[in-house]
Amino acid sequence: MANDSIKQIHLYGHDFEYAEIEKIPFSKEVRVQVNYLGYPERIGIGSGETVEKAVENTVKKILETTPLDAAKILFD
């Protein structure tokens, strides 16, 4: 995520970075891209009714499927 719109957030004991990537037409949904802070590869894309909800939904999905320890092994 190399973009000025990248923001950082701390959720569920982990640091993440996220960016809004699109507003879904004809819907109130917003899509976001979320990564563990500092990792170069895209880890999760998700959606929600607000940017905050989309980030929370995506972080939950990431933590369920890609624990931080697994991501560290991939990128360290």
Secondary structure, DSSP 4 states (H G I P E B T S, - for coil): ---TT-EEEEETTEEEEEEEEEEPTTSS-EEEEEEETT--S--EEEEESSHHHHHHHHHHHHHHHS-HHHHHHHH-
